[in-house]
Amino acid sequence: MENKIVLITGSSQGIGRAIALKLASEKAKVALNDIRSQEENLRKLKEEVRSLGTEVEYFFADVSNLDEIEKMVEKVKEKFGRLDVLVNNAGIAQDKTLAKMTKNEWQKVIDVNLTGVFNCTKASLPQIIQNQGKIINMSSVVGQKGNFGQTNYAAAKAGIIGFTKSLAKEVGRFGVTVNAIVPGFIETRLTKDLSPEIKLTVKKLTALGRLGQPEEVANLVAFLASEQAKFITGAVINIDGGLSI
Ligand SMILES: NC(=O)c1ccc[n+]([C@@H]2O[C@H](COP(=O)([O-])OP(=O)(O)OC[C@H]3O[C@@H](n4cnc5c(N)ncnc54)[C@H](OP(=O)(O)O)[C@@H]3O)[C@@H](O)[C@H]2O)c1
């Protein structure tokens, strides 16, 4: 990954943070992104990444706002000179049964999780094509199996799978790969408030009997971002400890 420029959305914490540290350890130059309320986390992570001996900068932008994302991608280009790998990682959940879900709760989750992938990809694609780069999208096992109280999140994450396969067909002729990662339950802030009962159920349904770690997802991202994975495109790769079998 030496001298490759990687942009990771929603990377101040959780899986995105682990991806930043993993790719930095492989000497990629890292563009971090999150929303402004995460400044403190981004500042700390920037120092951690820098201490691994690579270049790093953070950029505030809301992935659901195309204007902000276009400006961010321009700034990344100004700072690093190019962009090789985009990791569409930013995501949120606002869980309710459909009967109780408001239009705003539906729209917000679609806007961040799915339209955010469109916005970041749209803004980055010219550079990714120029550099025969790679796009990695974070879906979820919920997008394949559905989940009680997550119609909005499941629809967005299923949408990412269709987006990934379609774009892979469009840009394969330029040598660009587009893949989706499908995590099961991973220990981050997103899952830390699950009740002990739900965590126990998840563990029982997972062949390996535990939740995953952000670093385990980061290892898969590092592989897909590397030259070793250059014949893999349009793939939907589960990393779920066997939850989906
Ligand atoms: N953890 C799991 O079990 C799991 C399983 C399957 C898939 N995933 C997916 O993996 C990705 C990372 O999840 P995670 O568990 O690491 O979650 P996380 O710890 O909550 O990290 C997600 C980051 O994205 C940021 N973000 C939210 N809205 C944003 C926006 N509009 N623009 C830019 N950044 C934004 C969040 O900021 P705020 O905190 O300020 O909102 C947060 O820092 C997500 O796409 C998630 O859906 C996670």
Ligand as a Chemical Component Dictionary entry (heavy atoms), coordinates in Angstrom:
data_LIG
# 
_chem_comp.id                   LIG 
_chem_comp.type                 NON-POLYMER 
_chem_comp.pdbx_formal_charge   0 
_chem_comp.three_letter_code    LIG 
# 
loop_
_chem_comp_atom.comp_id 
_chem_comp_atom.atom_id 
_chem_comp_atom.alt_atom_id 
_chem_comp_atom.type_symbol 
_chem_comp_atom.charge 
_chem_comp_atom.model_Cartn_x 
_chem_comp_atom.model_Cartn_y 
_chem_comp_atom.model_Cartn_z 
_chem_comp_atom.pdbx_ordinal 
LIG N1  N1  N 0  -20.622 -2.550 14.137 1  
LIG C1  C1  C 0  -21.293 -3.492 13.473 2  
LIG O1  O1  O 0  -21.709 -4.508 14.042 3  
LIG C2  C2  C 0  -21.547 -3.338 11.999 4  
LIG C3  C3  C 0  -22.110 -4.425 11.317 5  
LIG C4  C4  C 0  -22.362 -4.336 9.958  6  
LIG C5  C5  C 0  -22.058 -3.184 9.280  7  
LIG N2  N2  N 1  -21.527 -2.132 9.948  8  
LIG C6  C6  C 0  -21.235 -0.924 9.175  9  
LIG O2  O2  O 0  -19.865 -0.598 9.288  10 
LIG C7  C7  C 0  -19.706 0.816  9.206  11 
LIG C8  C8  C 0  -18.954 1.335  10.419 12 
LIG O3  O3  O 0  -19.723 1.005  11.576 13 
LIG P1  P1  P 0  -19.174 1.155  13.075 14 
LIG O4  O4  O 0  -19.753 0.052  13.837 15 
LIG O5  O5  O -1 -17.717 1.393  13.049 16 
LIG O6  O6  O 0  -19.968 2.473  13.500 17 
LIG P2  P2  P 0  -19.509 3.750  14.351 18 
LIG O7  O7  O 0  -18.528 3.359  15.393 19 
LIG O8  O8  O 0  -20.753 4.456  14.750 20 
LIG O9  O9  O 0  -18.729 4.618  13.234 21 
LIG C9  C9  C 0  -19.399 5.220  12.164 22 
LIG C10 C10 C 0  -18.867 6.615  11.999 23 
LIG O10 O10 O 0  -19.540 7.252  10.891 24 
LIG C11 C11 C 0  -19.808 8.590  11.302 25 
LIG N3  N3  N 0  -20.883 9.230  10.547 26 
LIG C12 C12 C 0  -22.212 9.216  10.836 27 
LIG N4  N4  N 0  -22.881 9.962  9.965  28 
LIG C13 C13 C 0  -21.951 10.481 9.107  29 
LIG C14 C14 C 0  -22.053 11.343 8.008  30 
LIG N5  N5  N 0  -23.233 11.832 7.605  31 
LIG N6  N6  N 0  -20.912 11.704 7.345  32 
LIG C15 C15 C 0  -19.706 11.237 7.769  33 
LIG N7  N7  N 0  -19.569 10.401 8.817  34 
LIG C16 C16 C 0  -20.682 10.020 9.483  35 
LIG C17 C17 C 0  -20.198 8.445  12.740 36 
LIG O11 O11 O 0  -20.208 9.705  13.404 37 
LIG P3  P3  P 0  -21.274 9.929  14.618 38 
LIG O12 O12 O 0  -20.844 9.017  15.698 39 
LIG O13 O13 O 0  -21.124 11.356 14.995 40 
LIG O14 O14 O 0  -22.618 9.571  14.059 41 
LIG C18 C18 C 0  -19.126 7.493  13.246 42 
LIG O15 O15 O 0  -17.964 8.186  13.615 43 
LIG C19 C19 C 0  -21.124 1.391  9.069  44 
LIG O16 O16 O 0  -21.434 1.584  7.710  45 
LIG C20 C20 C 0  -21.981 0.301  9.654  46 
LIG O17 O17 O 0  -23.302 0.353  9.165  47 
LIG C21 C21 C 0  -21.258 -2.183 11.296 48 
# 
loop_
_chem_comp_bond.comp_id 
_chem_comp_bond.atom_id_1 
_chem_comp_bond.atom_id_2 
_chem_comp_bond.value_order 
_chem_comp_bond.pdbx_ordinal 
LIG N1  C1  SING 1  
LIG C1  O1  DOUB 2  
LIG C1  C2  SING 3  
LIG C2  C3  SING 4  
LIG C2  C21 DOUB 5  
LIG C3  C4  DOUB 6  
LIG C4  C5  SING 7  
LIG C5  N2  DOUB 8  
LIG N2  C6  SING 9  
LIG N2  C21 SING 10 
LIG C6  O2  SING 11 
LIG C6  C20 SING 12 
LIG O2  C7  SING 13 
LIG C7  C8  SING 14 
LIG C7  C19 SING 15 
LIG C8  O3  SING 16 
LIG O3  P1  SING 17 
LIG P1  O4  DOUB 18 
LIG P1  O5  SING 19 
LIG P1  O6  SING 20 
LIG O6  P2  SING 21 
LIG P2  O7  DOUB 22 
LIG P2  O8  SING 23 
LIG P2  O9  SING 24 
LIG O9  C9  SING 25 
LIG C9  C10 SING 26 
LIG C10 O10 SING 27 
LIG C10 C18 SING 28 
LIG O10 C11 SING 29 
LIG C11 N3  SING 30 
LIG C11 C17 SING 31 
LIG N3  C12 SING 32 
LIG N3  C16 SING 33 
LIG C12 N4  DOUB 34 
LIG N4  C13 SING 35 
LIG C13 C14 SING 36 
LIG C13 C16 DOUB 37 
LIG C14 N5  SING 38 
LIG C14 N6  DOUB 39 
LIG N6  C15 SING 40 
LIG C15 N7  DOUB 41 
LIG N7  C16 SING 42 
LIG C17 O11 SING 43 
LIG C17 C18 SING 44 
LIG O11 P3  SING 45 
LIG P3  O12 DOUB 46 
LIG P3  O13 SING 47 
LIG P3  O14 SING 48 
LIG C18 O15 SING 49 
LIG C19 O16 SING 50 
LIG C19 C20 SING 51 
LIG C20 O17 SING 52 
# 
